[in-house]
Amino acid sequence: MTKTTVTFTSAGLDIAAHLYVPDHADGRALVVGHPGTGVKEQTSGTYARLLAEQGFVTLAFDAAHQGESGGLPRGLEDPAQRIEDFKAAVSFLTTRPEVDADRIELLGICASGGYSLAATGGDHRVKAVATVCTAEPARQFRYGADGTQDPAVFQGLLDAAAQARTTAARGEDPGVLTMFPETAEQAGALGGEHGVEGWEYYCGARGHHERSAKFLTWDSVDKMAASDVFHAVPLIGPRPILQILGERAVTAWMGLEAHRRATGPAEIHWIKGASHVDLYDKREYIDQAVGKLTDFSTGTLDK
């Protein structure tokens, strides 16, 4: 297997990616998207490498405005751009000699799970879509990771986002929305076990990477307010959908909501004992997910 750093263009922005090519590539390929605030060197790169070892060409990329990809301002979370990044990645793969343009699938992890579903709905070049711990930043901001957040919380964020736009219009620094508190204890007070695990992965030794996003621009908030990436799920059928969810994931309600909107073949595969973040880096759970993904992708891309 070879790993190569590549670049492709998405809506005029340079997207940085790692291309994994197995020694005996047979044309099957997957685009792999990272979780919200993640980068290609973290969990999406892990899945891309392991799936390449199973014989698939894989492409793990950094979202525009994040990681090593281009785009200003830094830290922008724009759902429309994120969906476009997936489609641009498909376009890139169609130009590669190792890839059969008729055998491309999307794999989205966490936030990219939602974005990959929307991209698939609007792009008939994609033959199937799989997700791991499906989530969507817009829903998580509006309703919380577990879906029970007081609506006033998001209204307060929209107030802050509106003020930030006014501040910027006056030529002043609007600041940014910090994504993580200073300590794991503070993260736990805000988000329970899920909050602690997220902090440990992104801010602690467990999975920290210097380029993973620690803040978002304030206008990310009002862009997400108008977004619903699950609206495109009915357009995916008759192409198949696989969602892999952790049995203990507090975010699983989002995957279940997406599943209810499917109009074609759709499967949820539960990983026993796994939380949301467990599927980022714990091999006892990742290996199960990769095994299921391999079976699913082989079945869909060999047709």
Phi and psi in degrees as GROMACS dihedral restraints (atoms count N, CA, C in turn):
[ dihedral_restraints ]
;  ai    aj    ak    al  type     phi  dphi    fc
    3     4     5     6     1  -117.7    20    10
    4     5     6     7     1   145.6    20    10
    6     7     8     9     1  -118.8    20    10
    7     8     9    10     1   124.7    20    10
    9    10    11    12     1  -128.1    20    10
   10    11    12    13     1   138.9    20    10
   12    13    14    15     1   -82.8    20    10
   13    14    15    16     1   127.0    20    10
   15    16    17    18     1  -132.3    20    10
   16    17    18    19     1   167.3    20    10
   18    19    20    21     1  -136.9    20    10
   19    20    21    22     1   139.5    20    10
   21    22    23    24     1  -137.6    20    10
   22    23    24    25     1   172.1    20    10
   24    25    26    27     1  -108.8    20    10
   25    26    27    28     1   135.5    20    10
   27    28    29    30     1  -131.0    20    10
   28    29    30    31     1   111.4    20    10
   30    31    32    33     1    51.3    20    10
   31    32    33    34     1    40.8    20    10
   33    34    35    36     1    84.5    20    10
   34    35    36    37     1    -0.2    20    10
   36    37    38    39     1  -106.4    20    10
   37    38    39    40     1   143.7    20    10
   39    40    41    42     1   -79.7    20    10
   40    41    42    43     1   125.9    20    10
   42    43    44    45     1  -108.4    20    10
   43    44    45    46     1   124.7    20    10
   45    46    47    48     1   -88.4    20    10
   46    47    48    49     1   138.2    20    10
   48    49    50    51     1  -150.7    20    10
   49    50    51    52     1   162.1    20    10
   51    52    53    54     1  -113.7    20    10
   52    53    54    55     1   127.3    20    10
   54    55    56    57     1  -104.7    20    10
   55    56    57    58     1   123.2    20    10
   57    58    59    60     1  -107.9    20    10
   58    59    60    61     1   123.1    20    10
   60    61    62    63     1  -122.5    20    10
   61    62    63    64     1   118.2    20    10
   63    64    65    66     1   -67.8    20    10
   64    65    66    67     1   159.6    20    10
   66    67    68    69     1   -60.8    20    10
   67    68    69    70     1   -32.5    20    10
   69    70    71    72     1  -124.1    20    10
   70    71    72    73     1    63.0    20    10
   72    73    74    75     1   -64.6    20    10
   73    74    75    76     1   138.3    20    10
   75    76    77    78     1  -117.5    20    10
   76    77    78    79     1    15.4    20    10
   78    79    80    81     1   101.9    20    10
   79    80    81    82     1   -17.5    20    10
   81    82    83    84     1   -75.0    20    10
   82    83    84    85     1   138.3    20    10
   84    85    86    87     1  -146.5    20    10
   85    86    87    88     1   148.8    20    10
   87    88    89    90     1  -131.3    20    10
   88    89    90    91     1   135.8    20    10
   90    91    92    93     1   -91.7    20    10
   91    92    93    94     1   129.3    20    10
   93    94    95    96     1  -118.1    20    10
   94    95    96    97     1   119.7    20    10
   96    97    98    99     1  -102.9    20    10
   97    98    99   100     1   146.0    20    10
   99   100   101   102     1   -87.9    20    10
  100   101   102   103     1   162.2    20    10
  102   103   104   105     1   -63.4    20    10
  103   104   105   106     1   164.8    20    10
  105   106   107   108     1   -57.8    20    10
  106   107   108   109     1   134.4    20    10
  108   109   110   111     1    71.1    20    10
  109   110   111   112     1    -1.5    20    10
  111   112   113   114     1   -83.3    20    10
  112   113   114   115     1   177.1    20    10
  114   115   116   117     1  -136.8    20    10
  115   116   117   118     1   167.1    20    10
  117   118   119   120     1   -65.2    20    10
  118   119   120   121     1   -17.7    20    10
  120   121   122   123     1   -81.2    20    10
  121   122   123   124     1    -7.0    20    10
  123   124   125   126     1  -100.0    20    10
  124   125   126   127     1  -130.7    20    10
  126   127   128   129     1   -64.0    20    10
  127   128   129   130     1   -36.1    20    10
  129   130   131   132     1   -64.5    20    10
  130   131   132   133     1   -35.3    20    10
  132   133   134   135     1   -67.3    20    10
  133   134   135   136     1   -35.4    20    10
  135   136   137   138     1   -62.6    20    10
  136   137   138   139     1   -48.6    20    10
  138   139   140   141     1   -65.1    20    10
  139   140   141   142     1   -39.8    20    10
  141   142   143   144     1   -61.8    20    10
  142   143   144   145     1   -43.2    20    10
  144   145   146   147     1   -66.3    20    10
  145   146   147   148     1   -46.0    20    10
  147   148   149   150     1   -66.1    20    10
  148   149   150   151     1   -35.9    20    10
  150   151   152   153     1   -74.1    20    10
  151   152   153   154     1   -31.2    20    10
  153   154   155   156     1   -64.3    20    10
  154   155   156   157     1   -35.0    20    10
  156   157   158   159     1   -65.1    20    10
  157   158   159   160     1   -20.0    20    10
  159   160   161   162     1   -91.3    20    10
  160   161   162   163     1     3.1    20    10
  162   163   164   165     1   107.3    20    10
  163   164   165   166     1     2.5    20    10
  165   166   167   168     1   -97.0    20    10
  166   167   168   169     1   139.0    20    10
  168   169   170   171     1   -71.4    20    10
  169   170   171   172     1   131.6    20    10
  171   172   173   174     1  -130.5    20    10
  172   173   174   175     1   148.2    20    10
  174   175   176   177     1  -130.8    20    10
  175   176   177   178     1   112.7    20    10
  177   178   179   180     1  -106.4    20    10
  178   179   180   181     1   126.0    20    10
  180   181   182   183     1  -127.9    20    10
  181   182   183   184     1   157.7    20    10
  183   184   185   186     1   -89.6    20    10
  184   185   186   187     1   134.8    20    10
  186   187   188   189     1   -60.7    20    10
  187   188   189   190     1   150.2    20    10
  189   190   191   192     1   -55.2    20    10
  190   191   192   193     1   145.2    20    10
  192   193   194   195     1    73.6    20    10
  193   194   195   196     1     4.1    20    10
  195   196   197   198     1  -137.9    20    10
  196   197   198   199     1   163.7    20    10
  198   199   200   201     1    55.9    20    10
  199   200   201   202     1  -134.0    20    10
  201   202   203   204     1   -93.6    20    10
  202   203   204   205     1     1.3    20    10
  204   205   206   207     1   -77.8    20    10
  205   206   207   208     1   159.9    20    10
  207   208   209   210     1   -78.8    20    10
  208   209   210   211     1   175.4    20    10
  210   211   212   213     1   120.5    20    10
  211   212   213   214     1   126.2    20    10
  213   214   215   216     1  -118.9    20    10
  214   215   216   217     1   144.5    20    10
  216   217   218   219     1   -74.9    20    10
  217   218   219   220     1   159.6    20    10
  219   220   221   222     1   -73.0    20    10
  220   221   222   223     1   145.3    20    10
  222   223   224   225     1    84.1    20    10
  223   224   225   226     1    11.7    20    10
  225   226   227   228     1   -76.0    20    10
  226   227   228   229     1   131.6    20    10
  228   229   230   231     1  -111.6    20    10
  229   230   231   232     1    99.7    20    10
  231   232   233   234     1  -116.3    20    10
  232   233   234   235     1   106.6    20    10
  234   235   236   237     1   -53.9    20    10
  235   236   237   238     1   -40.8    20    10
  237   238   239   240     1   -62.9    20    10
  238   239   240   241     1   -41.3    20    10
  240   241   242   243     1   -67.7    20    10
  241   242   243   244     1   -39.7    20    10
  243   244   245   246     1   -62.1    20    10
  244   245   246   247     1   -38.9    20    10
  246   247   248   249     1   -67.3    20    10
  247   248   249   250     1   -41.7    20    10
  249   250   251   252     1   -62.2    20    10
  250   251   252   253     1   -35.6    20    10
  252   253   254   255     1   -58.5    20    10
  253   254   255   256     1   -42.4    20    10
  255   256   257   258     1   -61.8    20    10
  256   257   258   259     1   -45.1    20    10
  258   259   260   261     1   -65.3    20    10
  259   260   261   262     1   -38.5    20    10
  261   262   263   264     1   -65.3    20    10
  262   263   264   265     1   -34.9    20    10
  264   265   266   267     1   -65.0    20    10
  265   266   267   268     1   -39.9    20    10
  267   268   269   270     1   -61.4    20    10
  268   269   270   271     1   -45.0    20    10
  270   271   272   273     1   -57.7    20    10
  271   272   273   274     1   -43.1    20    10
  273   274   275   276     1   -60.4    20    10
  274   275   276   277     1   -45.9    20    10
  276   277   278   279     1   -62.8    20    10
  277   278   279   280     1   -31.8    20    10
  279   280   281   282     1   -65.5    20    10
  280   281   282   283     1   -17.0    20    10
  282   283   284   285     1   -92.4    20    10
  283   284   285   286     1    -6.0    20    10
  285   286   287   288     1   -86.7    20    10
  286   287   288   289     1   134.8    20    10
  288   289   290   291     1   -66.6    20    10
  289   290   291   292     1   -21.1    20    10
  291   292   293   294     1   -79.9    20    10
  292   293   294   295     1    -8.5    20    10
  294   295   296   297     1  -114.8    20    10
  295   296   297   298     1   136.4    20    10
  297   298   299   300     1   -87.7    20    10
  298   299   300   301     1   116.4    20    10
  300   301   302   303     1   -60.6    20    10
  301   302   303   304     1   -16.7    20    10
  303   304   305   306     1   -94.7    20    10
  304   305   306   307     1     8.3    20    10
  306   307   308   309     1  -134.7    20    10
  307   308   309   310     1    55.9    20    10
  309   310   311   312     1  -117.4    20    10
  310   311   312   313     1   135.8    20    10
  312   313   314   315     1  -129.1    20    10
  313   314   315   316     1   155.6    20    10
  315   316   317   318     1  -105.8    20    10
  316   317   318   319     1   144.1    20    10
  318   319   320   321     1  -131.0    20    10
  319   320   321   322     1   116.9    20    10
  321   322   323   324     1  -115.0    20    10
  322   323   324   325     1   136.5    20    10
  324   325   326   327     1  -113.6    20    10
  325   326   327   328     1   128.9    20    10
  327   328   329   330     1    57.2    20    10
  328   329   330   331     1  -120.4    20    10
  330   331   332   333     1   -56.3    20    10
  331   332   333   334     1   -38.4    20    10
  333   334   335   336     1   -67.2    20    10
  334   335   336   337     1   -18.4    20    10
  336   337   338   339     1   -60.7    20    10
  337   338   339   340     1   -48.1    20    10
  339   340   341   342     1   -64.3    20    10
  340   341   342   343     1   -45.6    20    10
  342   343   344   345     1   -64.9    20    10
  343   344   345   346     1   -36.8    20    10
  345   346   347   348     1   -67.6    20    10
  346   347   348   349     1   -33.9    20    10
  348   349   350   351     1   -64.3    20    10
  349   350   351   352     1   -43.7    20    10
  351   352   353   354     1   -65.6    20    10
  352   353   354   355     1   -41.7    20    10
  354   355   356   357     1   -63.0    20    10
  355   356   357   358     1   -40.9    20    10
  357   358   359   360     1   -64.3    20    10
  358   359   360   361     1   -41.7    20    10
  360   361   362   363     1   -57.4    20    10
  361   362   363   364     1   -33.6    20    10
  363   364   365   366     1  -102.0    20    10
  364   365   366   367     1     3.3    20    10
  366   367   368   369     1  -133.0    20    10
  367   368   369   370     1   102.8    20    10
  369   370   371   372     1   -75.0    20    10
  370   371   372   373     1    -2.0    20    10
  372   373   374   375     1   -73.3    20    10
  373   374   375   376     1   -21.4    20    10
  375   376   377   378     1   -82.1    20    10
  376   377   378   379     1   125.5    20    10
  378   379   380   381     1   -87.7    20    10
  379   380   381   382     1   -23.2    20    10
  381   382   383   384     1  -165.7    20    10
  382   383   384   385     1   164.2    20    10
  384   385   386   387     1  -138.7    20    10
  385   386   387   388     1   138.4    20    10
  387   388   389   390     1  -127.7    20    10
  388   389   390   391     1   149.4    20    10
  390   391   392   393     1  -133.3    20    10
  391   392   393   394     1   155.7    20    10
  393   394   395   396     1  -124.9    20    10
  394   395   396   397     1   127.4    20    10
  396   397   398   399     1    44.3    20    10
  397   398   399   400     1    60.1    20    10
  399   400   401   402     1   -49.7    20    10
  400   401   402   403     1   131.5    20    10
  402   403   404   405     1  -148.9    20    10
  403   404   405   406     1   168.8    20    10
  405   406   407   408     1  -142.7    20    10
  406   407   408   409     1   122.1    20    10
  408   409   410   411     1   -53.8    20    10
  409   410   411   412     1   -39.8    20    10
  411   412   413   414     1   -59.8    20    10
  412   413   414   415     1   -46.3    20    10
  414   415   416   417     1   -67.6    20    10
  415   416   417   418     1   -38.9    20    10
  417   418   419   420     1   -66.5    20    10
  418   419   420   421     1   -38.8    20    10
  420   421   422   423     1   -66.3    20    10
  421   422   423   424     1   -39.8    20    10
  423   424   425   426     1   -74.5    20    10
  424   425   426   427     1   -40.1    20    10
  426   427   428   429     1  -120.0    20    10
  427   428   429   430     1    -4.2    20    10
  429   430   431   432     1    85.7    20    10
  430   431   432   433     1   162.0    20    10
  432   433   434   435     1   -58.9    20    10
  433   434   435   436     1   -35.0    20    10
  435   436   437   438     1   -98.2    20    10
  436   437   438   439     1     1.3    20    10
  438   439   440   441     1    82.9    20    10
  439   440   441   442     1     7.8    20    10
  441   442   443   444     1  -114.8    20    10
  442   443   444   445     1    11.5    20    10
  444   445   446   447     1   -64.9    20    10
  445   446   447   448     1   141.1    20    10
  447   448   449   450     1   -59.7    20    10
  448   449   450   451     1   126.7    20    10
  450   451   452   453     1   -55.8    20    10
  451   452   453   454     1   -23.2    20    10
  453   454   455   456     1   -64.6    20    10
  454   455   456   457     1   -25.5    20    10
  456   457   458   459     1   -63.2    20    10
  457   458   459   460     1   -47.2    20    10
  459   460   461   462     1   -70.3    20    10
  460   461   462   463     1   -35.6    20    10
  462   463   464   465     1   -60.0    20    10
  463   464   465   466     1   -37.3    20    10
  465   466   467   468     1   -65.2    20    10
  466   467   468   469     1   -38.7    20    10
  468   469   470   471     1   -65.0    20    10
  469   470   471   472     1   -38.7    20    10
  471   472   473   474     1   -66.0    20    10
  472   473   474   475     1   -35.8    20    10
  474   475   476   477     1   -59.7    20    10
  475   476   477   478     1   -46.8    20    10
  477   478   479   480     1   -65.1    20    10
  478   479   480   481     1   -38.4    20    10
  480   481   482   483     1   -65.5    20    10
  481   482   483   484     1   -40.0    20    10
  483   484   485   486     1   -63.8    20    10
  484   485   486   487     1   -43.8    20    10
  486   487   488   489     1   -64.0    20    10
  487   488   489   490     1   -36.4    20    10
  489   490   491   492     1   -64.0    20    10
  490   491   492   493     1   -38.4    20    10
  492   493   494   495     1   -64.3    20    10
  493   494   495   496     1   -41.6    20    10
  495   496   497   498     1   -64.1    20    10
  496   497   498   499     1   -42.8    20    10
  498   499   500   501     1   -59.9    20    10
  499   500   501   502     1   -44.4    20    10
  501   502   503   504     1   -64.7    20    10
  502   503   504   505     1   -37.6    20    10
  504   505   506   507     1   -63.8    20    10
  505   506   507   508     1   -25.6    20    10
  507   508   509   510     1   -87.9    20    10
  508   509   510   511     1     4.2    20    10
  510   511   512   513     1    82.8    20    10
  511   512   513   514     1    15.1    20    10
  513   514   515   516     1  -105.7    20    10
  514   515   516   517     1   162.8    20    10
  516   517   518   519     1   -75.5    20    10
  517   518   519   520     1   118.6    20    10
  519   520   521   522     1   -80.1    20    10
  520   521   522   523     1    -8.2    20    10
  522   523   524   525     1    74.8    20    10
  523   524   525   526     1  -172.4    20    10
  525   526   527   528     1  -136.8    20    10
  526   527   528   529     1   164.6    20    10
  528   529   530   531     1   -92.5    20    10
  529   530   531   532     1   109.5    20    10
  531   532   533   534     1   -71.9    20    10
  532   533   534   535     1   132.0    20    10
  534   535   536   537     1   -89.7    20    10
  535   536   537   538     1   -22.5    20    10
  537   538   539   540     1  -133.5    20    10
  538   539   540   541     1   142.2    20    10
  540   541   542   543     1   -73.1    20    10
  541   542   543   544     1  -179.6    20    10
  543   544   545   546     1   -76.4    20    10
  544   545   546   547     1   -28.3    20    10
  546   547   548   549     1  -131.9    20    10
  547   548   549   550     1   160.7    20    10
  549   550   551   552     1   -64.7    20    10
  550   551   552   553     1   -33.8    20    10
  552   553   554   555     1   -63.5    20    10
  553   554   555   556     1   -42.1    20    10
  555   556   557   558     1   -65.7    20    10
  556   557   558   559     1   -38.5    20    10
  558   559   560   561     1   -63.3    20    10
  559   560   561   562     1   -38.4    20    10
  561   562   563   564     1   -66.3    20    10
  562   563   564   565     1   -37.9    20    10
  564   565   566   567     1   -65.0    20    10
  565   566   567   568     1   -31.0    20    10
  567   568   569   570     1   -86.8    20    10
  568   569   570   571     1   -37.6    20    10
  570   571   572   573     1  -134.2    20    10
  571   572   573   574     1    16.0    20    10
  573   574   575   576     1    61.9    20    10
  574   575   576   577     1  -152.2    20    10
  576   577   578   579     1   -58.6    20    10
  577   578   579   580     1   -40.4    20    10
  579   580   581   582     1   -60.6    20    10
  580   581   582   583     1   -41.5    20    10
  582   583   584   585     1   -64.2    20    10
  583   584   585   586     1   -41.8    20    10
  585   586   587   588     1   -63.2    20    10
  586   587   588   589     1   -46.1    20    10
  588   589   590   591     1   -63.0    20    10
  589   590   591   592     1   -40.7    20    10
  591   592   593   594     1   -62.8    20    10
  592   593   594   595     1   -42.3    20    10
  594   595   596   597     1   -64.1    20    10
  595   596   597   598     1   -44.9    20    10
  597   598   599   600     1   -60.8    20    10
  598   599   600   601     1   -37.6    20    10
  600   601   602   603     1   -74.0    20    10
  601   602   603   604     1   -48.0    20    10
  603   604   605   606     1   -87.7    20    10
  604   605   606   607     1   -27.0    20    10
  606   607   608   609     1  -114.0    20    10
  607   608   609   610     1   -18.1    20    10
  609   610   611   612     1  -105.2    20    10
  610   611   612   613     1  -173.8    20    10
  612   613   614   615     1   -67.5    20    10
  613   614   615   616     1   -18.6    20    10
  615   616   617   618     1   -57.7    20    10
  616   617   618   619     1   -44.2    20    10
  618   619   620   621     1  -151.0    20    10
  619   620   621   622     1    12.9    20    10
  621   622   623   624     1   -55.6    20    10
  622   623   624   625     1   137.4    20    10
  624   625   626   627     1  -135.1    20    10
  625   626   627   628     1   138.7    20    10
  627   628   629   630     1   -61.7    20    10
  628   629   630   631     1   -24.9    20    10
  630   631   632   633     1   -96.2    20    10
  631   632   633   634     1    -4.5    20    10
  633   634   635   636     1   -66.1    20    10
  634   635   636   637     1   145.6    20    10
  636   637   638   639     1   -73.9    20    10
  637   638   639   640     1   128.7    20    10
  639   640   641   642     1  -106.0    20    10
  640   641   642   643     1    -3.0    20    10
  642   643   644   645     1  -150.1    20    10
  643   644   645   646     1   161.7    20    10
  645   646   647   648     1  -125.0    20    10
  646   647   648   649     1   152.1    20    10
  648   649   650   651     1   -68.8    20    10
  649   650   651   652     1   151.7    20    10
  651   652   653   654     1   -65.2    20    10
  652   653   654   655     1   -31.1    20    10
  654   655   656   657     1   -71.2    20    10
  655   656   657   658     1   -10.9    20    10
  657   658   659   660     1   -59.1    20    10
  658   659   660   661     1   -35.1    20    10
  660   661   662   663     1   -65.2    20    10
  661   662   663   664     1   -48.7    20    10
  663   664   665   666     1   -77.0    20    10
  664   665   666   667     1   -21.6    20    10
  666   667   668   669     1   -65.9    20    10
  667   668   669   670     1   -39.7    20    10
  669   670   671   672     1   -71.3    20    10
  670   671   672   673     1   -27.0    20    10
  672   673   674   675     1   -60.7    20    10
  673   674   675   676     1   -29.7    20    10
  675   676   677   678     1   -98.8    20    10
  676   677   678   679     1     9.5    20    10
  678   679   680   681     1  -106.4    20    10
  679   680   681   682     1   141.1    20    10
  681   682   683   684     1  -145.8    20    10
  682   683   684   685     1    89.8    20    10
  684   685   686   687     1   -69.3    20    10
  685   686   687   688     1   -18.6    20    10
  687   688   689   690     1   -74.6    20    10
  688   689   690   691     1    -9.4    20    10
  690   691   692   693     1   -62.7    20    10
  691   692   693   694     1   -23.6    20    10
  693   694   695   696     1   -88.0    20    10
  694   695   696   697     1    -6.9    20    10
  696   697   698   699     1   -57.6    20    10
  697   698   699   700     1   -42.7    20    10
  699   700   701   702     1   -59.6    20    10
  700   701   702   703     1   -21.3    20    10
  702   703   704   705     1   -77.7    20    10
  703   704   705   706     1   -12.1    20    10
  705   706   707   708     1   -72.1    20    10
  706   707   708   709     1   -41.9    20    10
  708   709   710   711     1   -56.9    20    10
  709   710   711   712     1   143.4    20    10
  711   712   713   714     1   -88.9    20    10
  712   713   714   715     1    10.3    20    10
  714   715   716   717     1   -70.8    20    10
  715   716   717   718     1   145.6    20    10
  717   718   719   720     1   -81.8    20    10
  718   719   720   721     1   151.5    20    10
  720   721   722   723     1  -123.3    20    10
  721   722   723   724     1   133.4    20    10
  723   724   725   726     1  -122.0    20    10
  724   725   726   727     1   128.7    20    10
  726   727   728   729     1  -118.4    20    10
  727   728   729   730     1   128.2    20    10
  729   730   731   732     1  -107.2    20    10
  730   731   732   733     1   120.2    20    10
  732   733   734   735     1  -125.6    20    10
  733   734   735   736     1   143.9    20    10
  735   736   737   738     1   -75.5    20    10
  736   737   738   739     1   136.8    20    10
  738   739   740   741     1   -59.3    20    10
  739   740   741   742     1   -32.2    20    10
  741   742   743   744     1  -100.6    20    10
  742   743   744   745     1     7.4    20    10
  744   745   746   747     1   -71.2    20    10
  745   746   747   748     1   121.7    20    10
  747   748   749   750     1   -70.0    20    10
  748   749   750   751     1   -15.7    20    10
  750   751   752   753     1   -86.3    20    10
  751   752   753   754     1    -2.4    20    10
  753   754   755   756     1   -59.4    20    10
  754   755   756   757     1   -24.4    20    10
  756   757   758   759     1   -58.6    20    10
  757   758   759   760     1   -29.2    20    10
  759   760   761   762     1   -70.8    20    10
  760   761   762   763     1   -41.5    20    10
  762   763   764   765     1   -62.9    20    10
  763   764   765   766     1   -38.8    20    10
  765   766   767   768     1   -65.3    20    10
  766   767   768   769     1   -37.7    20    10
  768   769   770   771     1   -64.1    20    10
  769   770   771   772     1   -43.3    20    10
  771   772   773   774     1   -62.1    20    10
  772   773   774   775     1   -40.8    20    10
  774   775   776   777     1   -60.4    20    10
  775   776   777   778     1   -39.7    20    10
  777   778   779   780     1   -65.5    20    10
  778   779   780   781     1   -21.2    20    10
  780   781   782   783     1   -89.4    20    10
  781   782   783   784     1    -7.8    20    10
  783   784   785   786     1   -67.3    20    10
  784   785   786   787     1   141.8    20    10
  786   787   788   789     1  -112.3    20    10
  787   788   789   790     1    -6.7    20    10
  789   790   791   792     1  -123.2    20    10
  790   791   792   793     1  -161.8    20    10
  792   793   794   795     1   -60.0    20    10
  793   794   795   796     1   125.5    20    10
  795   796   797   798     1  -144.8    20    10
  796   797   798   799     1   134.3    20    10
  798   799   800   801     1  -133.6    20    10
  799   800   801   802     1   139.4    20    10
  801   802   803   804     1  -109.7    20    10
  802   803   804   805     1   127.9    20    10
  804   805   806   807     1  -115.3    20    10
  805   806   807   808     1   117.9    20    10
  807   808   809   810     1   -90.8    20    10
  808   809   810   811     1   134.7    20    10
  810   811   812   813     1   -98.5    20    10
  811   812   813   814     1   110.3    20    10
  813   814   815   816     1   -61.5    20    10
  814   815   816   817     1   131.5    20    10
  816   817   818   819     1    81.3    20    10
  817   818   819   820     1    -6.1    20    10
  819   820   821   822     1   -89.9    20    10
  820   821   822   823     1   139.8    20    10
  822   823   824   825     1   -89.3    20    10
  823   824   825   826     1  -178.7    20    10
  825   826   827   828     1   -59.8    20    10
  826   827   828   829     1   -55.0    20    10
  828   829   830   831     1   -73.7    20    10
  829   830   831   832     1   -23.3    20    10
  831   832   833   834     1   -54.4    20    10
  832   833   834   835     1   -33.4    20    10
  834   835   836   837     1   -78.9    20    10
  835   836   837   838     1     1.3    20    10
  837   838   839   840     1   -83.0    20    10
  838   839   840   841     1   -39.6    20    10
  840   841   842   843     1  -146.8    20    10
  841   842   843   844     1    -3.9    20    10
  843   844   845   846     1   -93.1    20    10
  844   845   846   847     1   113.4    20    10
  846   847   848   849     1   -62.5    20    10
  847   848   849   850     1   -28.7    20    10
  849   850   851   852     1   -63.7    20    10
  850   851   852   853     1   -25.0    20    10
  852   853   854   855     1   -97.4    20    10
  853   854   855   856     1   -40.8    20    10
  855   856   857   858     1   -59.6    20    10
  856   857   858   859     1   -42.6    20    10
  858   859   860   861     1   -61.7    20    10
  859   860   861   862     1   -37.2    20    10
  861   862   863   864     1   -64.7    20    10
  862   863   864   865     1   -42.9    20    10
  864   865   866   867     1   -64.2    20    10
  865   866   867   868     1   -43.4    20    10
  867   868   869   870     1   -64.7    20    10
  868   869   870   871     1   -37.7    20    10
  870   871   872   873     1   -60.6    20    10
  871   872   873   874     1   -44.7    20    10
  873   874   875   876     1   -66.9    20    10
  874   875   876   877     1   -42.3    20    10
  876   877   878   879     1   -61.6    20    10
  877   878   879   880     1   -39.6    20    10
  879   880   881   882     1   -62.5    20    10
  880   881   882   883     1   -45.4    20    10
  882   883   884   885     1   -63.2    20    10
  883   884   885   886     1   -44.9    20    10
  885   886   887   888     1   -63.5    20    10
  886   887   888   889     1   -49.2    20    10
  888   889   890   891     1   -68.0    20    10
  889   890   891   892     1   -36.5    20    10
  891   892   893   894     1   -62.5    20    10
  892   893   894   895     1   -43.3    20    10
  894   895   896   897     1   -66.5    20    10
  895   896   897   898     1   -35.1    20    10
  897   898   899   900     1   -84.8    20    10
  898   899   900   901     1   -39.2    20    10
  900   901   902   903     1   -86.9    20    10
  901   902   903   904     1   -11.0    20    10
  903   904   905   906     1   -89.0    20    10
  904   905   906   907     1    -7.0    20    10
